[in-house]
Amino acid sequence: MAKKKAAHKKADKRAKRVKRGRPKPAKRRAPARKPPKGKALQLTMQEPEYGPTFFLTAENEMAEAYAIDGTPHFRTVHSYRLEHAAIMEFEEQDGKILY
């Protein structure tokens, strides 16, 4: 006797049901980053910009100044000091001050 072949099952045409159970937890997102707070700006010590070096002689700060070669200078030493110039002083032998 010949054996019967197994009958193929027909696929159900019904809508499939969703399995009940816990839903998958949502993936955690990284927290939104705030822009970094800027540090208070620290003023750095700036090196003073020196002009050209020159030498003047004068009896005092308010007196008329002369260049090394003896020509009169158009400004006094006091006027340079008012501009916050760093002026060094050297005493000369003839009583005049070298600035």
Backbone as a chain_set.jsonl record, in Angstrom:
{"seq": "MAKKKAAHKKADKRAKRVKRGRPKPAKRRAPARKPPKGKALQLTMQEPEYGPTFFLTAENEMAEAYAIDGTPHFRTVHSYRLEHAAIMEFEEQDGKILY", "coords": {"N": [[0.808, -1.166, 0.0], [0.522, 2.215, -0.765], [1.811, 5.051, 0.894], [0.046, 7.897, 2.153], [0.629, 11.229, 1.269], [1.538, 13.9, 3.502], [-0.757, 16.397, 4.151], [-0.435, 19.769, 3.19], [-0.403, 22.565, 5.386], [-2.641, 25.234, 5.245], [-1.941, 28.698, 5.14], [-2.994, 30.917, 7.659], [-5.219, 33.576, 7.064], [-5.766, 35.512, 8.788], [-5.322, 38.482, 10.79], [-2.277, 38.927, 12.508], [-1.708, 38.521, 15.949], [-0.392, 40.767, 18.385], [2.109, 39.982, 20.592], [1.516, 39.933, 23.989], [3.066, 41.688, 26.642], [5.919, 43.053, 28.305], [6.831, 46.198, 27.017], [9.715, 47.058, 25.057], [12.252, 48.809, 26.74], [12.806, 52.284, 26.189], [15.692, 53.53, 24.551], [18.196, 55.144, 26.393], [18.986, 58.548, 26.079], [21.802, 60.616, 25.721], [22.312, 63.272, 28.01], [21.459, 66.603, 27.108], [24.069, 68.772, 26.386], [25.165, 71.657, 28.01], [26.497, 74.778, 26.899], [29.929, 75.364, 27.705], [30.731, 77.247, 30.598], [32.271, 80.312, 30.38], [35.443, 81.211, 31.655], [36.376, 83.904, 33.777], [38.029, 86.484, 32.186], [41.445, 86.846, 32.489], [43.573, 89.464, 32.881], [46.546, 89.618, 31.285], [49.929, 90.322, 32.09], [51.18, 92.787, 30.174], [53.991, 93.38, 28.254], [55.626, 96.446, 28.306], [55.714, 98.577, 25.5], [58.56, 99.792, 24.261], [59.837, 102.824, 23.064], [62.166, 104.22, 20.706], [65.477, 104.244, 22.012], [66.966, 106.961, 23.621], [69.13, 109.563, 24.8], [69.048, 112.185, 27.153], [70.19, 115.283, 28.508], [69.767, 117.261, 31.395], [69.195, 119.885, 33.802], [67.231, 119.602, 35.708], [63.978, 117.961, 35.957], [62.1, 119.736, 34.925], [63.514, 121.568, 33.528], [64.98, 122.81, 30.45], [65.779, 120.319, 28.087], [68.591, 118.657, 26.654], [69.996, 117.011, 23.848], [72.465, 114.384, 23.574], [74.445, 115.248, 21.852], [74.345, 117.937, 22.265], [72.361, 119.445, 21.093], [69.309, 121.278, 21.445], [66.437, 119.789, 22.96], [63.059, 119.146, 22.029], [61.191, 118.664, 23.991], [60.513, 118.432, 27.531], [61.898, 116.476, 30.252], [60.01, 116.021, 32.143], [57.611, 116.063, 30.698], [57.754, 113.64, 29.365], [57.625, 111.907, 31.533], [54.994, 112.278, 32.327], [53.666, 110.79, 30.471], [53.947, 108.292, 31.432], [56.434, 107.169, 31.029], [59.205, 105.014, 31.366], [61.841, 106.161, 32.828], [65.262, 106.273, 33.254], [67.729, 107.476, 35.509], [70.908, 109.057, 35.64], [73.556, 110.419, 37.357], [75.547, 113.058, 36.259], [78.914, 114.316, 36.08], [79.227, 117.099, 35.883], [77.111, 118.249, 37.177], [74.772, 118.081, 35.794], [71.977, 116.0, 34.92], [71.782, 112.825, 33.527], [69.371, 111.479, 31.519]], "CA": [[0.0, 0.0, 0.0], [1.255, 3.471, -0.827], [1.458, 5.955, 1.991], [-0.475, 9.191, 1.74], [1.476, 12.375, 1.595], [0.928, 14.77, 4.493], [-1.374, 17.574, 3.54], [0.167, 21.048, 3.587], [-1.324, 23.447, 6.1], [-2.857, 26.518, 4.592], [-1.62, 29.823, 6.016], [-4.162, 31.681, 8.087], [-5.256, 34.915, 6.496], [-6.167, 36.441, 9.838], [-4.264, 39.388, 11.263], [-1.517, 38.328, 13.591], [-1.842, 39.224, 17.207], [0.853, 41.212, 19.009], [2.304, 39.288, 21.854], [1.425, 40.829, 25.147], [4.23, 41.604, 27.509], [6.531, 44.368, 28.542], [7.459, 46.796, 25.833], [11.152, 47.287, 25.22], [12.498, 50.163, 27.276], [13.405, 53.198, 25.214], [17.112, 53.74, 24.78], [18.475, 56.42, 27.032], [19.763, 59.495, 25.292], [22.748, 61.389, 26.516], [21.711, 64.569, 28.328], [21.923, 67.697, 26.256], [25.16, 69.486, 27.05], [25.095, 73.108, 27.99], [27.803, 75.316, 26.513], [30.761, 75.575, 28.903], [30.757, 78.615, 31.098], [33.596, 80.907, 30.175], [36.112, 81.723, 32.839], [36.624, 85.336, 33.738], [39.277, 86.761, 31.486], [42.49, 87.401, 33.328], [44.444, 90.344, 32.123], [47.944, 89.212, 31.401], [50.849, 91.457, 32.129], [51.724, 93.063, 28.853], [55.28, 94.061, 28.305], [55.486, 97.779, 27.713], [56.409, 98.766, 24.222], [59.489, 100.897, 24.397], [60.192, 103.538, 21.852], [63.616, 104.216, 20.481], [66.256, 104.704, 23.157], [67.765, 108.16, 23.399], [69.615, 110.122, 26.048], [68.926, 113.626, 27.298], [70.777, 115.869, 29.719], [69.024, 118.423, 31.889], [69.511, 120.205, 35.191], [66.157, 118.935, 36.447], [62.945, 117.452, 35.041], [61.341, 120.831, 34.306], [64.406, 122.424, 32.739], [65.131, 122.456, 29.039], [66.621, 119.144, 27.895], [69.478, 118.682, 25.491], [70.455, 115.701, 23.404], [73.867, 114.122, 23.91], [75.338, 116.059, 21.011], [74.228, 119.348, 22.656], [71.232, 120.132, 20.451], [68.162, 121.367, 22.351], [65.365, 118.836, 22.707], [61.797, 119.882, 21.95], [60.347, 118.372, 25.146], [61.199, 118.282, 28.813], [61.832, 115.128, 30.814], [58.733, 115.945, 32.869], [56.54, 115.721, 29.755], [57.855, 112.195, 29.128], [57.144, 111.221, 32.731], [53.528, 112.343, 32.327], [53.207, 109.714, 29.589], [54.298, 107.043, 32.117], [57.656, 106.607, 30.452], [60.173, 104.509, 32.344], [63.051, 106.936, 32.579], [66.352, 106.004, 34.199], [68.519, 108.675, 35.763], [72.311, 108.884, 35.995], [74.147, 111.72, 37.701], [76.777, 113.376, 35.544], [79.889, 115.005, 36.936], [79.115, 118.565, 35.819], [75.888, 118.716, 37.844], [73.594, 117.785, 34.995], [71.48, 114.62, 35.076], [71.597, 112.123, 32.256], [68.105, 110.733, 31.524]], "C": [[0.87, 1.256, 0.0], [0.801, 4.404, 0.293], [0.964, 7.275, 1.423], [0.517, 10.287, 2.132], [0.74, 13.265, 2.595], [0.411, 16.018, 3.783], [-0.697, 18.84, 4.08], [-0.871, 21.891, 4.285], [-1.441, 24.742, 5.324], [-2.561, 27.628, 5.594], [-2.898, 30.55, 6.378], [-4.087, 33.07, 7.488], [-5.736, 35.936, 7.528], [-4.985, 37.349, 10.196], [-3.564, 38.754, 12.446], [-1.678, 39.172, 14.844], [-0.456, 39.61, 17.715], [0.967, 40.504, 20.336], [2.236, 40.294, 22.987], [2.651, 40.615, 26.015], [4.804, 42.997, 27.71], [7.096, 44.921, 27.241], [8.946, 47.011, 26.104], [11.361, 48.689, 25.782], [13.184, 51.021, 26.212], [14.874, 53.398, 25.558], [17.319, 55.115, 25.399], [19.344, 57.277, 26.135], [20.684, 60.264, 26.233], [22.115, 62.745, 26.823], [22.298, 65.665, 27.445], [22.972, 68.489, 27.021], [24.957, 70.986, 26.904], [26.455, 73.625, 27.533], [28.624, 75.596, 27.759], [30.759, 77.044, 29.313], [32.178, 79.151, 30.939], [34.159, 81.413, 31.481], [36.302, 83.228, 32.678], [37.986, 85.568, 33.104], [40.268, 87.397, 32.456], [43.393, 88.255, 32.443], [45.883, 89.922, 32.356], [48.813, 90.458, 31.417], [51.446, 91.637, 30.74], [53.048, 93.795, 29.017], [55.134, 95.424, 27.655], [56.287, 97.872, 26.418], [57.29, 100.004, 24.359], [59.756, 101.526, 23.044], [61.693, 103.483, 21.65], [64.332, 104.807, 21.695], [67.037, 105.957, 22.769], [68.131, 108.724, 24.768], [69.479, 111.64, 26.011], [69.698, 114.052, 28.537], [69.951, 117.082, 30.087], [69.416, 118.654, 33.336], [68.455, 119.628, 36.128], [65.063, 118.547, 35.454], [62.222, 118.566, 34.299], [62.209, 121.711, 33.408], [64.478, 121.932, 31.299], [66.12, 121.305, 28.909], [67.441, 119.298, 26.623], [69.831, 117.252, 25.124], [71.94, 115.578, 23.728], [74.812, 115.0, 23.092], [75.192, 117.552, 21.284], [73.07, 120.075, 22.0], [70.039, 120.169, 21.411], [67.076, 120.367, 21.95], [64.035, 119.572, 22.795], [60.865, 119.611, 23.138], [61.196, 118.299, 26.406], [61.059, 116.842, 29.288], [60.502, 114.943, 31.537], [57.587, 115.548, 31.924], [56.577, 114.233, 29.391], [57.337, 111.416, 30.337], [55.624, 111.226, 32.797], [52.925, 111.269, 31.43], [53.571, 108.341, 30.137], [55.51, 106.371, 31.477], [58.573, 106.149, 31.575], [61.515, 105.165, 32.044], [64.072, 106.609, 33.658], [67.198, 107.263, 34.326], [69.947, 108.297, 36.149], [72.885, 110.271, 36.265], [75.442, 111.909, 36.921], [77.685, 114.208, 36.444], [79.702, 116.514, 36.961], [77.815, 119.092, 36.424], [74.623, 118.464, 37.043], [73.234, 116.308, 35.157], [71.29, 114.027, 33.687], [70.334, 111.26, 32.379], [68.082, 109.731, 30.393]], "O": [[1.866, 1.315, 0.721], [-0.385, 4.533, 0.596], [1.399, 7.715, 0.359], [1.142, 10.245, 3.192], [-0.485, 13.384, 2.564], [1.081, 16.598, 2.928], [-0.427, 18.954, 5.276], [-2.033, 21.953, 3.883], [-0.454, 25.273, 4.814], [-2.897, 27.505, 6.772], [-3.769, 30.774, 5.537], [-3.013, 33.667, 7.415], [-6.067, 37.072, 7.188], [-3.825, 37.026, 9.942], [-4.198, 38.116, 13.286], [-1.773, 40.398, 14.777], [0.521, 38.889, 17.511], [0.009, 40.445, 21.107], [2.834, 41.368, 22.928], [3.192, 39.513, 26.107], [4.203, 43.993, 27.309], [7.748, 44.214, 26.472], [9.367, 47.131, 27.254], [10.717, 49.642, 25.344], [14.023, 50.545, 25.447], [15.246, 53.43, 26.732], [16.71, 56.104, 24.993], [20.3, 56.805, 25.519], [20.355, 60.515, 27.392], [21.441, 63.31, 25.962], [23.477, 65.643, 27.092], [22.767, 68.834, 28.185], [24.628, 71.498, 25.835], [27.469, 72.966, 27.763], [28.073, 76.022, 28.774], [30.782, 77.947, 28.477], [33.15, 78.503, 31.325], [33.441, 81.972, 32.31], [36.376, 83.742, 31.562], [38.97, 84.916, 33.455], [39.951, 88.365, 33.148], [43.894, 87.814, 31.409], [46.362, 89.88, 33.489], [48.477, 91.493, 30.841], [52.122, 90.755, 30.211], [53.178, 94.713, 29.827], [54.573, 95.537, 26.565], [57.378, 97.318, 26.285], [56.8, 101.118, 24.55], [59.882, 100.844, 22.027], [62.398, 102.768, 22.361], [63.847, 105.751, 22.319], [67.683, 106.003, 21.722], [67.504, 108.39, 25.773], [69.751, 112.289, 25.001], [69.844, 113.286, 29.49], [69.493, 117.832, 29.224], [69.904, 117.751, 34.015], [68.78, 119.21, 37.239], [65.2, 118.776, 34.252], [61.776, 118.369, 33.169], [61.692, 122.505, 32.622], [64.095, 120.807, 30.979], [67.174, 121.311, 29.545], [67.045, 119.966, 25.668], [69.949, 116.388, 25.993], [72.586, 116.554, 24.109], [75.851, 115.438, 23.586], [75.836, 118.362, 20.618], [72.821, 121.234, 22.33], [69.786, 119.191, 22.115], [66.832, 120.13, 20.767], [63.906, 120.526, 23.562], [59.84, 120.279, 23.268], [62.414, 118.129, 26.356], [60.218, 116.089, 28.797], [59.936, 113.85, 31.545], [56.699, 114.787, 32.308], [55.532, 113.636, 29.136], [56.685, 110.383, 30.18], [55.027, 110.263, 33.28], [51.772, 110.884, 31.625], [53.516, 107.344, 29.417], [55.584, 105.145, 31.401], [58.699, 106.814, 32.603], [62.226, 104.767, 31.121], [63.763, 106.667, 34.848], [67.358, 108.018, 33.367], [70.167, 107.339, 36.89], [72.703, 111.188, 35.464], [76.316, 111.043, 36.918], [77.24, 114.74, 37.462], [79.995, 117.149, 37.974], [77.455, 120.25, 36.21], [73.518, 118.619, 37.563], [74.083, 115.48, 35.488], [70.714, 114.652, 32.797], [70.254, 110.403, 33.26], [67.1, 109.006, 30.23]]}, "num_chains": 1, "name": "protein.A"}
